[in-house]
Amino acid sequence: VAESPSMQRILEEVGELQQNEARAVLLLGEPGTGKEMLARAIHYGSARSSGPFVTLNCTDLPQDVVLSLDSRSRALSALFGHVSGTFGGAESDQDGCFQMADGGTLFLDEIGRMPVSVQGSLLRALHSGEAKRMGEAESRTVDVRIIASTSVPLQRLVEEKVIAADLYQYLAGLTVELPALRQRPEDIRPLAQHFLRLLMKEMGR
C-alpha cells in the first residue's frame, strides 16, 4: 500500500529481486518500516514461492555478553539443529532454520543481534551451501536464500566489531533501504484507507 515515489521505486526493486536468484538480500530500515513484509513479498513473488519462508529473530538468540557453552549451543541449534543428547535439554533430534528453509527463504530478522561467536558458522554455511546439525558427523546440502534485516547500518556494526566484516560483505551485495513513514507522507492516506477497509470488513460494516 504505497503511492509515494520512494516506495514505488522500492516496489520496482522488489520486482527485480523476485526475478533475481541472488543468494543474499539485506533490508535496512527503522523498526516498523515493513522489512518482514517486504521479505515475504520477495519470497512469495519468486521462483521459491512454493518453498518454505522461515523467520529467525536474532534478538531471541543468547547474546555474547552472557554466552556460556550451553547458550552458544542453543544459538547454533537454532540455526543448524542438533541430535539428541548434544547439550543439556536436547532430548530429541531437531532441525534448525537452515534445514527447515531448504528450497525456500530464511529471513534473519535484526541480523545485527547475531552473536559474534556463531557468525563464522553462519558464514561457512552460506558459502558452502551445507548445514550440519550439532552432534552430527556429516553435513547436508541445503538450498536456501537469505534475506537479512537490520535497523542499524551494518557498516557501523562492523566498525564496532559487532558484525564480522566478511559476513557484512556477503550480505550487503543487494541492499534495499526502507524509508520511515514520516519521510513519505503521501502514503498516510492510502494506508489509513487500507486499515479502515480491514476494520470495516472485520466489523461487518
N, C-alpha and C positions, 0 to 999 in steps of 0.2 A: 504494500500500500504506500505509494510514493509518487509525488508529482514534481519534486524539486529536481533541478538539473544535476545536482551532485549525486542523488540516489539513482537517477536514470542512468548516469554513467556507470555506477556500481552494478546495476542490474545488467547492463551490457557486458561488464566484466564477468558477471556470474554466468551469463550465456556462453561466453568463451571458455570459462573454466569447466562448464558442463561438457564441452566437446574436447577439452584438453585432458589427456590422461597423465598429467604431471603427478608425481608421487606425493608432493607436499604443497600445501597452501597455508599461508599464515593470514589470519584475520586480526586486525588491530582496531580497537575501539574501546571507549569507556563502557563501564557496566550499563546494561540496558539498551545498548545500541542495536541489538539483534544479531549478535555474532553466531549464536547457535542456530537461529532461524535461517541465516544465510548459508551456514554449513549444510543444513538439511536441504536447502534449495539446490545447492551444488550437487549433493549426492543424488537426490531423487530426480534430478534432471539429466543425470549422466548415464553412461552405459552400465554403471554399477547399481542402478536403482533397484534391481531385483535382489541385490545382496544386502547384508545387514548394515545398519547405521548404529554404531556403538559409541557411547559417550563415557569418557573418564574425566571427572572433575579433579584436576591435580591438587586443588585445595584440600581434598579429602585424604590425600596421602600423608603419612607421617613425615614431618619436616626434619631437616638435618639437625636442627638445634636440639631435638630430642631423639635422634635416630640411634637406637640401640641395634644390635644384631637382629633381634626379633622383629623390630618395627621396620628395619630395612628389608627383611624377608617379606613382610606383608606388602611393602611398596612394590617390590619385584613381583610378588604373586599377583597383585592387581594388574600388572602389565602382561605377565607371561604365564601365570598359573603355577600350580605345584602338584606334586604327587603326595599321597597320604604319608604323614609322618615326617615331612621335610622340616617342619618347625612346630612349635607349640600351638595347638589349635587346628593344625592341618589334618583333619580326621578323615578326609576323603580326597580323591583326585579332583582337580578343578582346573578348567581352562582359564586363561587370562584374557584381557581385552583383545590382544593381538589375534589369538585363535578364534575368539568369538566374532571378530570383524573380518575374517577370511572371506575374500570375494567381494568385500564392500568397503566401507569407510570407517576409520577410527577418528573420532573427534576428541582431541586433547584440549579440554577447556582450561584456561589460565595456565598455559604451559610454563609460565614464569615461576609457578609454585612447584614444579617438578623437582624433587630432591636432587641436589648435585650428585650425590653418591650413586644414583641409579641412571643418570643421564648417559653414561658411557654404554651401559647395557642397551638402552633405548636406541642409541645411535648405531650400534652394531647390528641390531635387528633391522633398522631402517635400511642400512647399506646392504645387508646380506639377503634380506627377504626371508629370513628364517627366525623362528622363535622357539626357545626351549623352555619347557616348564621346569621349575626348580625341582631338583632331585631326579630329573630325567636324564638319561645318557645321551639321547640323540635329539637333534633339532628337527622341527617340522617346517616345511616350506609354507609361507603364508603370503597371500596376495592382498595387500592392504594399502589403501590410500589414506594418508594422514592429512587431516585438517586441524591445525592448531589455532588457538585464540589466545590473545593477551590483552589486558587493559593497560599494561605498562610497556613502553617501547623496549623490545628485546635488546637493542643495541646498548641501552642504558644498563640493563641487567647483565650484559656481557662485561661491561666496564666494572660493574660491582661484583663480578665473579659469581653471580647467581645462576647464570646460564653459560654453559660451555660454548666457546666461540665456534667450534666445529658443528655443534648442534644448531646454533643460530644460522650458520651458513647453509645448512641443509634445509632448514625450514623457510628461510626468508627469500627464496628464489622468486616465488609468486606471492606478493603481499597485497591485500585489499584493506584499505583503511576506511572504517565506517564513521561518518560524522555524527555528532550528537544532535538531538532534535532541535536544540537551540540554534544550531548552525544551519538549519533548513526549515524555517518557519512555514514554508509553503506546504509542508506535509502535515501540519497540525490539523487543518480542516478535514482532509480525507481520512486521516487516522481517527478523528473524533466521529466522523460519519460511519466508519467501519465498525468501531466498537459499539456505537449506538444501534446499528443493524443487528449485531450479535446479541445485544441485550434485548432488543425487541423480539427477536426470534425466541430467545430463552423464556421470555415472559408471555409469549403468545400474543403480542401486540402488533 
